[in-house]
């Protein structure tokens, strides 16, 4: 069983959103994903990291940690912050619900992560932080003849 | 960076950046707001021909402009939608609020 891992930690600045999703997509490239699968991964990472910046740290400074693992044909992504945490997780995960309508948030973040990945797990502790864990299976492509 | 715009009569055409996320959506919101405040804009068309990525921040930004344009009885249009952007528009239910203008 082959396992490959990658860990990165960066500042909670919005300019790092594109950096984070591109880095994870580049790591995932060794599973030979389709264009659509790459977009799925990028979108899910973008949502998770944006949540850390806007909600976890409420636009103040902090560090975001992203851990990725490839095991066989599956990609595991963990996105963590040590921010304010989520008090009502069930409410937060409801599609279209947002705690920050004034910032023009659509409330679709978790719904997109769920739609684009095979599995989503969120654990959070108020005043301690939030951990988002995602898994996606990358289908094997038929061998080129 | 200033996003690209074009104004044709009462319609503002916005060309969002290549990647429309939280970081870039804010600039699009600010500049389009400025133009809308200055002119007689009733409709907004988002031309996604050069946009390859959009997440829920883009959805929120379009919803925000929709509310604004609704007050003026205008419409929000989209065009040049790639497969990736199409999935986001569909999944978010935005197609119920915006019309496709090709």
gemmi code that builds the backbone of each chain (N, CA, C; Angstrom):
import gemmi

chains = {
    "A": [
        ("UNK", (0.843, -1.192, 0.000), (0.000, 0.000, 0.000), (0.886, 1.253, 0.000)),
        ("UNK", (0.719, 2.053, -1.000), (1.572, 3.227, -1.122), (0.870, 4.464, -0.560)),
        ("UNK", (1.587, 5.171, 0.328), (1.023, 6.397, 0.908), (1.971, 7.566, 0.611)),
        ("UNK", (1.397, 8.652, 0.147), (2.195, 9.858, -0.066), (1.524, 11.013, 0.661)),
        ("UNK", (2.332, 11.846, 1.310), (1.747, 12.924, 2.106), (2.361, 14.277, 1.784)),
        ("UNK", (1.582, 15.324, 2.065), (2.038, 16.697, 1.868), (1.372, 17.564, 2.941)),
        ("UNK", (2.145, 18.450, 3.554), (1.616, 19.340, 4.591), (2.059, 20.757, 4.284)),
        ("UNK", (1.144, 21.704, 4.434), (1.561, 23.105, 4.296), (0.807, 23.975, 5.289)),
        ("UNK", (1.437, 25.064, 5.671), (0.802, 26.003, 6.583), (1.067, 27.411, 6.060)),
        ("UNK", (0.022, 28.228, 6.020), (0.178, 29.561, 5.429), (-0.724, 30.560, 6.154)),
        ("UNK", (-0.491, 31.841, 5.889), (-1.251, 32.918, 6.542), (-2.689, 32.954, 6.045)),
        ("UNK", (-3.587, 33.414, 6.914), (-5.012, 33.489, 6.560), (-5.300, 34.752, 5.742)),
        ("UNK", (-4.603, 34.874, 4.606), (-4.813, 36.022, 3.727), (-5.539, 35.539, 2.473)),
        ("UNK", (-6.461, 36.354, 1.961), (-7.277, 35.902, 0.832), (-6.438, 35.614, -0.419)),
        ("UNK", (-5.254, 36.249, -0.495), (-4.397, 35.986, -1.658), (-3.855, 34.554, -1.623)),
        ("UNK", (-3.948, 33.883, -0.481), (-3.472, 32.497, -0.382), (-4.514, 31.472, -0.813)),
        ("UNK", (-5.737, 31.918, -1.104), (-6.785, 30.980, -1.532), (-6.393, 30.278, -2.828)),
        ("UNK", (-5.919, 31.069, -3.792), (-5.561, 30.455, -5.077), (-4.305, 29.604, -4.912)),
        ("UNK", (-3.377, 30.076, -4.083), (-2.157, 29.302, -3.820), (-2.514, 27.918, -3.259)),
        ("UNK", (-3.417, 27.899, -2.275), (-3.765, 26.641, -1.605), (-4.413, 25.659, -2.578)),
        ("UNK", (-5.376, 26.123, -3.375), (-6.072, 25.177, -4.259), (-5.170, 24.688, -5.390)),
        ("UNK", (-4.279, 25.555, -5.862), (-3.355, 25.133, -6.920), (-2.352, 24.119, -6.373)),
        ("UNK", (-1.862, 24.350, -5.144), (-0.890, 23.439, -4.530), (-1.504, 22.053, -4.324)),
        ("UNK", (-2.736, 22.022, -3.820), (-3.391, 20.723, -3.585), (-3.658, 20.030, -4.920)),
        ("UNK", (-4.106, 20.800, -5.912), (-4.370, 20.225, -7.238), (-3.093, 19.648, -7.835)),
        ("UNK", (-1.970, 20.342, -7.638), (-0.685, 19.855, -8.161), (-0.288, 18.560, -7.466)),
        ("UNK", (-0.531, 18.485, -6.168), (-0.231, 17.257, -5.418), (-1.103, 16.100, -5.913)),
        ("UNK", (-2.394, 16.424, -6.160), (-3.355, 15.400, -6.592), (-3.082, 14.922, -8.020)),
        ("UNK", (-2.302, 15.696, -8.775), (-2.069, 15.395, -10.195), (-1.466, 14.010, -10.398)),
        ("UNK", (-0.726, 13.499, -9.377), (-0.090, 12.180, -9.526), (-1.105, 11.038, -9.562)),
        ("UNK", (-2.377, 11.348, -9.217), (-3.439, 10.334, -9.343), (-4.054, 10.371, -10.735)),
        ("UNK", (-3.516, 11.243, -11.583), (-3.990, 11.389, -12.953), (-5.490, 11.716, -13.027)),
        ("UNK", (-5.929, 12.767, -12.332), (-7.350, 13.127, -12.359), (-7.749, 13.765, -13.694)),
        ("UNK", (-9.054, 13.742, -13.984), (-9.556, 14.438, -15.163), (-9.617, 15.931, -14.851)),
        ("UNK", (-9.846, 16.742, -15.868), (-9.999, 18.191, -15.669), (-11.121, 18.475, -14.679)),
        ("UNK", (-12.205, 17.696, -14.816), (-13.359, 17.893, -13.943), (-13.008, 17.566, -12.489)),
        ("UNK", (-12.273, 16.483, -12.305), (-11.869, 16.113, -10.941), (-10.937, 17.169, -10.341)),
        ("UNK", (-10.057, 17.729, -11.151), (-9.161, 18.787, -10.658), (-9.977, 20.003, -10.213)),
        ("UNK", (-10.979, 20.364, -11.017), (-11.834, 21.501, -10.661), (-12.604, 21.220, -9.374)),
        ("UNK", (-13.090, 19.975, -9.222), (-13.784, 19.582, -7.986), (-12.892, 19.815, -6.766)),
        ("UNK", (-11.656, 19.326, -6.861), (-10.697, 19.422, -5.749), (-10.391, 20.886, -5.453)),
        ("UNK", (-10.137, 21.663, -6.518), (-9.822, 23.092, -6.335), (-10.972, 23.828, -5.660)),
        ("UNK", (-12.204, 23.518, -6.089), (-13.364, 24.214, -5.525), (-13.511, 23.881, -4.049)),
        ("UNK", (-13.399, 22.587, -3.713), (-13.564, 22.162, -2.315), (-12.501, 22.809, -1.423)),
        ("UNK", (-11.252, 22.836, -1.895), (-10.164, 23.444, -1.104), (-10.403, 24.938, -0.953)),
        ("UNK", (-10.833, 25.572, -2.036), (-11.106, 27.010, -2.006), (-12.177, 27.338, -0.967)),
        ("UNK", (-13.227, 26.531, -0.925), (-14.313, 26.749, 0.043), (-13.809, 26.595, 1.479)),
        ("UNK", (-13.053, 25.518, 1.720), (-12.578, 25.240, 3.082), (-11.635, 26.338, 3.568)),
        ("UNK", (-10.709, 26.759, 2.688), (-9.730, 27.777, 3.077), (-10.408, 29.140, 3.255)),
        ("UNK", (-11.356, 29.462, 2.380), (-12.087, 30.733, 2.502), (-12.851, 30.768, 3.827)),
        ("UNK", (-13.430, 29.639, 4.221), (-14.122, 29.563, 5.521), (-13.182, 29.896, 6.679)),
        ("UNK", (-11.960, 29.344, 6.632), (-10.973, 29.620, 7.691), (-10.713, 31.117, 7.786)),
        ("UNK", (-10.577, 31.771, 6.631), (-10.220, 33.191, 6.594), (-11.387, 34.056, 7.070)),
        ("UNK", (-12.567, 33.814, 6.516), (-13.717, 34.686, 6.798), (-14.342, 34.372, 8.149)),
        ("UNK", (-14.537, 33.078, 8.415), (-15.264, 32.689, 9.631), (-14.315, 32.323, 10.777)),
        ("UNK", (-13.347, 31.441, 10.514), (-12.441, 30.982, 11.566), (-11.695, 32.146, 12.204)),
        ("UNK", (-11.025, 32.909, 11.362), (-10.222, 34.027, 11.874), (-10.917, 35.383, 11.734)),
        ("UNK", (-12.116, 35.392, 11.183), (-12.884, 36.630, 10.979), (-12.011, 37.764, 10.434)),
        ("UNK", (-11.254, 37.425, 9.377), (-10.385, 38.357, 8.665), (-9.234, 38.913, 9.502)),
        ("UNK", (-8.928, 38.269, 10.654), (-7.716, 38.646, 11.382), (-6.615, 37.646, 11.017)),
        ("UNK", (-5.401, 37.859, 11.556), (-4.271, 37.012, 11.186), (-4.285, 35.679, 11.918)),
        ("UNK", (-3.950, 34.647, 11.204), (-3.832, 33.329, 11.804), (-3.195, 32.402, 10.794)),
        ("UNK", (-2.985, 31.181, 11.190), (-2.365, 30.221, 10.268), (-3.379, 29.149, 9.871)),
        ("UNK", (-3.320, 28.776, 8.618), (-4.174, 27.707, 8.101), (-3.260, 26.534, 7.736)),
        ("UNK", (-3.632, 25.353, 8.179), (-2.831, 24.168, 7.899), (-3.615, 23.244, 6.962)),
        ("UNK", (-2.971, 22.801, 5.922), (-3.594, 21.871, 4.978), (-2.737, 20.609, 4.912)),
        ("UNK", (-3.350, 19.479, 5.157), (-2.640, 18.205, 5.066), (-3.291, 17.368, 3.971)),
        ("UNK", (-2.481, 16.805, 3.111), (-3.018, 15.969, 2.032), (-2.347, 14.605, 2.074)),
        ("UNK", (-3.128, 13.619, 1.729), (-2.589, 12.258, 1.699), (-3.176, 11.535, 0.497)),
        ("UNK", (-2.327, 10.819, -0.190), (-2.812, 9.929, -1.258), (-2.589, 8.500, -0.795)),
        ("UNK", (-3.636, 7.734, -0.806), (-3.539, 6.326, -0.420), (-4.262, 5.535, -1.493)),
        ("UNK", (-3.533, 4.697, -2.182), (-4.063, 3.980, -3.343), (-4.673, 4.985, -4.316)),
        ("UNK", (-5.970, 4.905, -4.598), (-6.543, 5.843, -5.572), (-7.412, 6.900, -4.885)),
        ("UNK", (-7.118, 7.168, -3.603), (-7.928, 8.144, -2.886), (-7.089, 9.317, -2.395)),
        ("UNK", (-7.728, 10.490, -2.445), (-7.092, 11.719, -1.965), (-7.803, 12.150, -0.684)),
        ("UNK", (-7.022, 12.384, 0.365), (-7.568, 12.865, 1.637), (-7.050, 14.281, 1.869)),
        ("UNK", (-7.944, 15.192, 2.183), (-7.534, 16.582, 2.433), (-8.073, 17.008, 3.800)),
        ("UNK", (-7.204, 17.571, 4.629), (-7.628, 18.122, 5.918), (-7.267, 19.602, 5.945)),
        ("UNK", (-8.232, 20.450, 6.271), (-7.993, 21.898, 6.363), (-8.320, 22.330, 7.787)),
        ("UNK", (-7.346, 22.957, 8.446), (-7.500, 23.276, 9.875), (-7.215, 24.735, 10.176)),
        ("UNK", (-7.986, 25.285, 11.086), (-7.630, 26.608, 11.623), (-7.743, 26.564, 13.139)),
        ("UNK", (-7.068, 27.522, 13.778), (-7.174, 27.636, 15.236), (-7.946, 28.918, 15.555)),
        ("UNK", (-9.057, 29.062, 14.861), (-9.868, 30.286, 15.001), (-10.995, 30.133, 15.994)),
        ("UNK", (-12.091, 30.844, 15.720), (-13.164, 30.970, 16.723), (-14.058, 29.724, 16.806)),
        ("UNK", (-13.949, 28.819, 15.828), (-14.796, 27.622, 15.877), (-16.231, 27.930, 15.459)),
        ("UNK", (-17.021, 26.864, 15.350), (-18.417, 26.999, 14.916), (-19.308, 26.569, 16.073)),
        ("UNK", (-20.207, 27.427, 16.521), (-21.052, 27.072, 17.674), (-22.184, 26.137, 17.255)),
        ("UNK", (-22.836, 26.431, 16.136), (-23.935, 25.573, 15.682), (-23.557, 24.956, 14.337)),
        ("UNK", (-22.948, 23.774, 14.405), (-22.417, 23.137, 13.206), (-23.526, 22.721, 12.236)),
        ("UNK", (-24.621, 22.228, 12.792), (-25.732, 21.781, 11.964), (-26.277, 22.923, 11.120)),
        ("UNK", (-26.439, 24.068, 11.764), (-26.931, 25.280, 11.090), (-25.926, 25.721, 10.019)),
        ("UNK", (-24.650, 25.708, 10.386), (-23.593, 26.169, 9.478), (-23.554, 25.341, 8.195)),
        ("UNK", (-23.931, 24.060, 8.300), (-23.840, 23.182, 7.140), (-25.101, 23.180, 6.278)),
        ("UNK", (-26.127, 23.872, 6.727), (-27.357, 23.981, 5.931), (-27.073, 24.792, 4.660)),
        ("UNK", (-27.466, 24.270, 3.482), (-27.263, 25.057, 2.267), (-27.975, 26.410, 2.367)),
        ("UNK", (-27.340, 27.428, 1.871), (-27.862, 28.802, 1.813), (-27.828, 29.534, 3.152)),
        ("UNK", (-27.484, 28.824, 4.242), (-27.359, 29.549, 5.506), (-25.976, 30.193, 5.566)),
        ("UNK", (-25.917, 31.464, 5.923), (-24.642, 32.104, 6.192), (-24.749, 32.988, 7.425)),
        ("UNK", (-23.686, 32.994, 8.216), (-23.657, 33.874, 9.392), (-23.184, 35.264, 8.997)),
        ("UNK", (-22.743, 35.393, 7.740), (-22.233, 36.690, 7.293), (-22.879, 37.169, 5.990)),
        ("UNK", (-24.200, 37.410, 5.992), (-24.839, 37.885, 4.756), (-24.315, 39.256, 4.330)),
        ("UNK", (-23.863, 40.050, 5.301), (-23.361, 41.398, 4.982), (-22.099, 41.321, 4.123)),
        ("UNK", (-21.413, 40.183, 4.140), (-20.213, 40.030, 3.316), (-20.545, 39.351, 1.987)),
        ("UNK", (-21.842, 39.262, 1.667), (-22.292, 38.629, 0.422), (-21.842, 37.192, 0.322)),
        ("UNK", (-21.924, 36.466, 1.422), (-21.616, 35.037, 1.372), (-22.869, 34.324, 0.873)),
        ("UNK", (-22.683, 33.288, 0.067), (-23.838, 32.615, -0.525), (-24.383, 31.516, 0.382)),
        ("UNK", (-23.592, 31.068, 1.368), (-24.030, 29.962, 2.218), (-23.933, 28.613, 1.515)),
        ("UNK", (-23.118, 28.550, 0.463), (-23.007, 27.318, -0.323), (-21.682, 26.591, -0.094)),
        ("UNK", (-20.838, 27.111, 0.777), (-19.495, 26.553, 0.965), (-19.485, 25.075, 1.288)),
        ("UNK", (-20.142, 24.681, 2.376), (-20.154, 23.275, 2.768), (-20.900, 22.428, 1.738)),
        ("UNK", (-21.959, 22.973, 1.143), (-22.719, 22.231, 0.125), (-21.819, 21.906, -1.076)),
        ("UNK", (-20.962, 22.849, -1.466), (-20.036, 22.604, -2.578), (-19.002, 21.538, -2.189)),
        ("UNK", (-18.482, 21.634, -0.961), (-17.487, 20.632, -0.518), (-18.123, 19.246, -0.561)),
        ("UNK", (-19.364, 19.161, -0.122), (-20.078, 17.891, -0.097), (-20.326, 17.377, -1.513)),
        ("UNK", (-20.700, 18.294, -2.407), (-21.039, 17.900, -3.776), (-19.807, 17.464, -4.575)),
        ("UNK", (-18.684, 18.118, -4.324), (-17.510, 17.876, -5.163), (-16.560, 16.817, -4.618)),
        ("UNK", (-16.757, 16.437, -3.341), (-15.917, 15.393, -2.767), (-16.822, 14.196, -2.445)),
        ("UNK", (-16.216, 13.031, -2.139), (-17.018, 11.849, -1.821), (-17.441, 11.838, -0.362)),
        ("UNK", (-16.633, 12.492, 0.476), (-16.954, 12.484, 1.901), (-16.493, 13.787, 2.534)),
        ("UNK", (-17.305, 14.291, 3.457), (-16.953, 15.530, 4.177), (-17.249, 15.331, 5.654)),
        ("UNK", (-16.248, 15.638, 6.490), (-16.447, 15.571, 7.940), (-15.975, 16.890, 8.529)),
        ("UNK", (-16.784, 17.485, 9.370), (-16.400, 18.750, 9.985), (-16.457, 18.588, 11.492)),
        ("UNK", (-15.381, 18.939, 12.173), (-15.434, 18.975, 13.634), (-14.924, 20.334, 14.084)),
        ("UNK", (-15.569, 20.859, 15.094), (-15.248, 22.219, 15.509), (-15.439, 22.377, 17.000)),
        ("UNK", (-14.586, 23.218, 17.593), (-14.740, 23.517, 19.005), (-14.669, 25.034, 19.153)),
        ("UNK", (-15.737, 25.641, 19.732), (-15.705, 27.097, 19.895), (-14.441, 27.550, 20.625)),
        ("UNK", (-13.848, 28.606, 20.143), (-12.620, 29.217, 20.667), (-11.361, 28.372, 20.433)),
        ("UNK", (-11.499, 27.229, 19.792), (-10.321, 26.376, 19.580), (-10.002, 26.195, 18.102)),
        ("UNK", (-11.040, 26.092, 17.268), (-10.791, 25.953, 15.844), (-11.678, 24.937, 15.168)),
        ("UNK", (-11.425, 24.765, 13.871), (-12.263, 23.894, 13.056), (-11.383, 22.992, 12.198)),
        ("UNK", (-11.813, 21.761, 12.047), (-11.108, 20.807, 11.187), (-12.083, 20.279, 10.137)),
        ("UNK", (-11.723, 20.452, 8.874), (-12.540, 19.935, 7.774), (-11.766, 18.795, 7.119)),
        ("UNK", (-12.373, 17.627, 7.043), (-11.725, 16.472, 6.423), (-12.529, 16.032, 5.208)),
        ("UNK", (-11.844, 15.865, 4.112), (-12.519, 15.482, 2.864), (-11.780, 14.310, 2.223)),
        ("UNK", (-12.543, 13.523, 1.489), (-11.969, 12.368, 0.790), (-12.538, 12.321, -0.615)),
        ("UNK", (-11.709, 11.996, -1.578), (-12.211, 11.820, -2.947), (-11.473, 10.684, -3.633)),
        ("UNK", (-12.239, 9.823, -4.238), (-11.650, 8.720, -5.001), (-11.438, 9.199, -6.439)),
        ("UNK", (-10.257, 8.989, -6.944), (-9.966, 9.376, -8.325), (-9.988, 8.102, -9.168)),
        ("UNK", (-10.952, 8.056, -10.060), (-11.158, 6.836, -10.848), (-9.942, 6.542, -11.722)),
        ("UNK", (-9.603, 5.274, -11.770), (-8.500, 4.841, -12.647), (-8.899, 5.020, -14.101)),
        ("UNK", (-7.985, 5.578, -14.886), (-8.263, 5.749, -16.306), (-7.862, 4.469, -17.040)),
        ("UNK", (-8.597, 4.155, -18.101), (-8.201, 2.978, -18.875), (-6.798, 3.178, -19.463)),
        ("UNK", (-6.014, 2.102, -19.488), (-4.656, 2.190, -20.021), (-4.675, 2.594, -21.494)),
        ("UNK", (-3.745, 3.453, -21.865), (-3.624, 3.818, -23.281), (-3.016, 2.627, -24.018)),
        ("UNK", (-3.602, 2.295, -25.156), (-3.094, 1.147, -25.906), (-2.140, 1.629, -26.991)),
    ],
    "B": [
        ("UNK", (-6.258, 44.789, -8.911), (-6.380, 44.825, -10.372), (-7.814, 45.158, -10.775)),
        ("UNK", (-7.937, 46.065, -11.727), (-9.275, 46.487, -12.145), (-9.887, 45.486, -13.134)),
        ("UNK", (-11.061, 44.946, -12.821), (-11.683, 44.027, -13.773), (-12.151, 44.771, -15.036)),
        ("UNK", (-12.408, 44.040, -16.086), (-12.815, 44.668, -17.345), (-14.323, 44.860, -17.403)),
        ("UNK", (-14.718, 46.003, -17.946), (-16.137, 46.342, -18.060), (-16.431, 46.962, -19.401)),
        ("UNK", (-17.705, 46.917, -19.749), (-18.166, 47.627, -20.931), (-19.587, 48.063, -20.602)),
        ("UNK", (-19.971, 49.287, -21.001), (-21.344, 49.718, -20.774), (-22.008, 49.937, -22.127)),
        ("UNK", (-23.144, 49.245, -22.370), (-23.914, 49.444, -23.600), (-25.306, 49.883, -23.188)),
        ("UNK", (-25.601, 51.130, -23.446), (-26.864, 51.735, -23.003), (-27.065, 51.503, -21.505)),
        ("UNK", (-28.132, 50.777, -21.120), (-28.358, 50.606, -19.674), (-27.851, 49.265, -19.159)),
        ("UNK", (-26.962, 48.623, -19.937), (-26.441, 47.315, -19.536), (-24.943, 47.373, -19.288)),
        ("UNK", (-24.565, 46.865, -18.125), (-23.150, 46.780, -17.767), (-22.675, 45.366, -18.058)),
        ("UNK", (-21.619, 45.243, -18.856), (-21.060, 43.917, -19.118), (-19.774, 43.786, -18.302)),
        ("UNK", (-19.744, 42.775, -17.460), (-18.596, 42.547, -16.588), (-17.851, 41.312, -17.071)),
        ("UNK", (-16.537, 41.445, -17.208), (-15.690, 40.302, -17.559), (-14.905, 39.914, -16.303)),
        ("UNK", (-15.423, 38.948, -15.523), (-14.727, 38.588, -14.284), (-13.324, 38.050, -14.576)),
        ("UNK", (-12.431, 38.096, -13.582), (-11.069, 37.591, -13.788), (-11.074, 36.087, -14.043)),
        ("UNK", (-9.900, 35.568, -14.387), (-9.776, 34.139, -14.723), (-10.262, 33.252, -13.573)),
        ("UNK", (-9.944, 33.648, -12.349), (-10.373, 32.868, -11.185), (-11.211, 33.770, -10.291)),
        ("UNK", (-12.494, 33.460, -10.174), (-13.402, 34.282, -9.381), (-13.616, 33.612, -8.019)),
        ("UNK", (-12.860, 34.098, -7.027), (-12.967, 33.554, -5.669), (-13.215, 34.701, -4.688)),
        ("UNK", (-13.095, 34.428, -3.396), (-13.288, 35.451, -2.362), (-12.361, 36.645, -2.584)),
        ("UNK", (-11.100, 36.343, -2.934), (-10.087, 37.380, -3.116), (-10.441, 38.326, -4.271)),
        ("UNK", (-10.872, 37.759, -5.408), (-11.113, 38.595, -6.582), (-12.564, 39.096, -6.660)),
        ("UNK", (-13.500, 38.384, -6.004), (-14.919, 38.793, -6.089), (-15.127, 40.175, -5.487)),
        ("UNK", (-14.338, 40.484, -4.464), (-14.486, 41.769, -3.789), (-14.201, 42.931, -4.749)),
        ("UNK", (-13.172, 42.791, -5.566), (-12.822, 43.836, -6.531), (-13.933, 43.994, -7.567)),
        ("UNK", (-14.481, 42.877, -8.026), (-15.559, 42.924, -9.023), (-16.767, 43.650, -8.437)),
        ("UNK", (-17.082, 43.347, -7.178), (-18.198, 43.989, -6.491), (-17.965, 45.509, -6.411)),
        ("UNK", (-16.785, 45.885, -5.946), (-16.506, 47.309, -5.746), (-16.586, 48.119, -7.032)),
        ("UNK", (-15.926, 47.630, -8.095), (-15.903, 48.386, -9.342), (-17.277, 48.428, -10.012)),
        ("UNK", (-18.000, 47.314, -9.951), (-19.318, 47.328, -10.598), (-20.264, 48.248, -9.826)),
        ("UNK", (-20.126, 48.262, -8.513), (-20.945, 49.144, -7.676), (-20.716, 50.606, -8.061)),
        ("UNK", (-19.446, 50.942, -8.265), (-19.066, 52.306, -8.614), (-19.715, 52.730, -9.927)),
        ("UNK", (-19.656, 51.839, -10.916), (-20.222, 52.138, -12.235), (-21.746, 52.255, -12.137)),
        ("UNK", (-22.352, 51.359, -11.366), (-23.811, 51.386, -11.225), (-24.247, 52.686, -10.553)),
        ("UNK", (-23.479, 53.128, -9.572), (-23.825, 54.360, -8.857), (-23.739, 55.578, -9.796)),
        ("UNK", (-22.755, 55.567, -10.667), (-22.541, 56.703, -11.560), (-23.547, 56.762, -12.693)),
        ("UNK", (-23.864, 55.594, -13.270), (-24.632, 55.594, -14.511), (-26.060, 55.142, -14.341)),
        ("UNK", (-26.714, 54.956, -15.471), (-28.117, 54.532, -15.466), (-28.186, 53.035, -15.771)),
        ("UNK", (-27.442, 52.266, -15.036), (-27.381, 50.827, -15.299), (-28.625, 50.125, -14.752)),
        ("UNK", (-29.242, 49.310, -15.588), (-30.393, 48.503, -15.144), (-30.076, 47.019, -15.168)),
        ("UNK", (-29.239, 46.614, -16.122), (-28.937, 45.188, -16.285), (-27.433, 44.937, -16.172)),
        ("UNK", (-27.093, 43.743, -15.724), (-25.677, 43.349, -15.689), (-25.539, 42.005, -16.398)),
        ("UNK", (-24.568, 41.930, -17.304), (-24.247, 40.647, -17.932), (-22.837, 40.252, -17.504)),
        ("UNK", (-22.708, 39.069, -16.945), (-21.386, 38.535, -16.605), (-20.921, 37.683, -17.775)),
        ("UNK", (-19.819, 38.105, -18.387), (-19.258, 37.362, -19.510), (-18.086, 36.524, -18.993)),
        ("UNK", (-18.313, 35.216, -18.919), (-17.333, 34.315, -18.304), (-16.341, 33.722, -19.315)),
        ("UNK", (-16.272, 34.313, -20.516), (-15.415, 33.734, -21.569), (-13.985, 33.496, -21.096)),
        ("UNK", (-13.467, 34.373, -20.216), (-12.079, 34.223, -19.759), (-11.979, 33.650, -18.348)),
        ("UNK", (-13.108, 33.206, -17.806), (-13.102, 32.718, -16.423), (-13.127, 31.198, -16.407)),
        ("UNK", (-12.154, 30.611, -15.743), (-12.052, 29.155, -15.722), (-12.424, 28.573, -14.362)),
        ("UNK", (-12.447, 29.443, -13.329), (-12.733, 28.942, -11.972), (-13.663, 29.894, -11.231)),
        ("UNK", (-14.657, 29.337, -10.550), (-15.508, 30.140, -9.678), (-15.973, 29.278, -8.513)),
        ("UNK", (-15.951, 29.866, -7.315), (-16.454, 29.125, -6.154), (-17.647, 29.870, -5.550)),
        ("UNK", (-18.041, 29.507, -4.324), (-19.259, 30.081, -3.747), (-19.144, 31.584, -3.485)),
        ("UNK", (-17.919, 32.106, -3.432), (-17.754, 33.558, -3.271), (-18.264, 34.296, -4.509)),
        ("UNK", (-18.047, 33.677, -5.676), (-18.567, 34.239, -6.919), (-20.088, 34.207, -6.932)),
        ("UNK", (-20.637, 33.106, -6.405), (-22.093, 32.966, -6.314), (-22.669, 34.079, -5.431)),
        ("UNK", (-22.041, 34.308, -4.280), (-22.489, 35.352, -3.358), (-22.428, 36.731, -3.995)),
        ("UNK", (-21.375, 36.958, -4.772), (-21.202, 38.252, -5.429), (-22.306, 38.463, -6.472)),
        ("UNK", (-22.633, 37.428, -7.250), (-23.694, 37.552, -8.263), (-25.047, 37.761, -7.575)),
        ("UNK", (-25.290, 37.026, -6.471), (-26.546, 37.199, -5.718), (-26.679, 38.638, -5.200)),
        ("UNK", (-25.588, 39.195, -4.747), (-25.580, 40.579, -4.256), (-25.961, 41.567, -5.346)),
        ("UNK", (-25.407, 41.360, -6.549), (-25.733, 42.250, -7.677), (-27.183, 42.020, -8.128)),
        ("UNK", (-27.653, 40.786, -7.984), (-29.042, 40.470, -8.367), (-30.023, 41.284, -7.523)),
        ("UNK", (-29.746, 41.331, -6.211), (-30.633, 42.097, -5.316), (-30.667, 43.564, -5.718)),
        ("UNK", (-29.517, 44.084, -6.077), (-29.385, 45.487, -6.444), (-30.158, 45.800, -7.718)),
        ("UNK", (-30.032, 44.903, -8.711), (-30.599, 45.129, -10.031), (-32.119, 44.891, -10.007)),
        ("UNK", (-32.550, 44.043, -9.080), (-33.978, 43.764, -8.925), (-34.745, 45.037, -8.553)),
        ("UNK", (-34.107, 45.879, -7.737), (-34.730, 47.143, -7.324), (-34.969, 48.047, -8.526)),
        ("UNK", (-34.172, 47.847, -9.582), (-34.306, 48.672, -10.787), (-35.100, 47.929, -11.857)),
        ("UNK", (-35.727, 46.816, -11.514), (-36.456, 45.948, -12.439), (-35.610, 45.539, -13.636)),
        ("UNK", (-34.327, 45.365, -13.411), (-33.442, 44.909, -14.485), (-33.227, 43.412, -14.400)),
        ("UNK", (-32.253, 42.918, -15.131), (-31.947, 41.489, -15.081), (-30.440, 41.258, -14.984)),
        ("UNK", (-30.088, 40.045, -14.543), (-28.693, 39.609, -14.550), (-28.573, 38.536, -15.621)),
        ("UNK", (-27.596, 38.702, -16.492), (-27.367, 37.709, -17.535), (-25.985, 37.085, -17.389)),
        ("UNK", (-25.857, 35.878, -17.940), (-24.529, 35.250, -17.990), (-24.283, 34.778, -19.419)),
        ("UNK", (-23.018, 34.769, -19.816), (-22.668, 34.210, -21.123), (-21.213, 33.735, -21.112)),
        ("UNK", (-20.868, 32.956, -22.101), (-19.512, 32.408, -22.194), (-19.206, 31.441, -21.058)),
        ("UNK", (-20.231, 30.698, -20.636), (-20.108, 29.816, -19.472), (-19.433, 28.490, -19.848)),
        ("UNK", (-18.314, 28.174, -19.207), (-17.626, 26.888, -19.435), (-18.306, 25.797, -18.613)),
        ("UNK", (-17.878, 24.562, -18.836), (-18.479, 23.429, -18.111), (-18.322, 23.600, -16.597)),
        ("UNK", (-17.154, 24.078, -16.168), (-16.884, 24.227, -14.733), (-17.799, 25.299, -14.117)),
        ("UNK", (-17.942, 26.415, -14.792), (-18.789, 27.506, -14.275), (-20.261, 27.070, -14.323)),
        ("UNK", (-20.615, 26.333, -15.369), (-21.990, 25.844, -15.523), (-22.403, 25.005, -14.315)),
        ("UNK", (-21.513, 24.131, -13.864), (-21.840, 23.271, -12.720), (-22.090, 24.092, -11.456)),
        ("UNK", (-21.308, 25.157, -11.282), (-21.466, 26.016, -10.094), (-22.797, 26.768, -10.171)),
        ("UNK", (-23.120, 27.282, -11.358), (-24.374, 28.039, -11.533), (-25.577, 27.117, -11.299)),
        ("UNK", (-25.438, 25.884, -11.766), (-26.526, 24.925, -11.658), (-26.721, 24.470, -10.207)),
        ("UNK", (-25.612, 24.078, -9.586), (-25.650, 23.558, -8.215), (-26.131, 24.619, -7.217)),
        ("UNK", (-25.796, 25.871, -7.472), (-26.152, 26.939, -6.526), (-27.579, 27.444, -6.754)),
        ("UNK", (-28.211, 26.982, -7.843), (-29.561, 27.437, -8.158), (-29.593, 28.819, -8.787)),
        ("UNK", (-28.423, 29.327, -9.191), (-28.378, 30.687, -9.752), (-29.110, 30.807, -11.090)),
        ("UNK", (-29.244, 29.671, -11.799), (-29.942, 29.721, -13.092), (-31.404, 30.153, -12.926)),
        ("UNK", (-31.924, 30.036, -11.683), (-33.294, 30.492, -11.454), (-33.362, 32.009, -11.401)),
        ("UNK", (-32.222, 32.650, -11.137), (-32.212, 34.118, -10.990), (-31.625, 34.830, -12.193)),
        ("UNK", (-30.767, 34.137, -12.932), (-30.085, 34.822, -14.041), (-30.513, 34.206, -15.374)),
        ("UNK", (-30.419, 35.010, -16.421), (-30.755, 34.431, -17.718), (-29.507, 34.265, -18.577)),
        ("UNK", (-29.556, 33.251, -19.413), (-28.419, 32.950, -20.261), (-28.537, 33.771, -21.534)),
        ("UNK", (-27.584, 34.640, -21.799), (-27.617, 35.448, -23.033), (-26.372, 35.106, -23.850)),
        ("UNK", (-26.555, 34.422, -24.961), (-25.392, 34.117, -25.809), (-25.361, 35.027, -27.018)),
    ],
}
model = gemmi.Model(1)
for chain_id, residues in chains.items():
    chain = gemmi.Chain(chain_id)
    for i, (resn, *xyz) in enumerate(residues, 1):
        res = gemmi.Residue()
        res.name, res.seqid = resn, gemmi.SeqId(i, " ")
        for name, pos in zip(("N", "CA", "C"), xyz):
            atom = gemmi.Atom()
            atom.name, atom.element = name, gemmi.Element(name[0])
            atom.pos, atom.b_iso = gemmi.Position(*pos), 0.0
            res.add_atom(atom)
        chain.add_residue(res)
    model.add_chain(chain)
structure = gemmi.Structure()
structure.add_model(model)
structure.setup_entities()
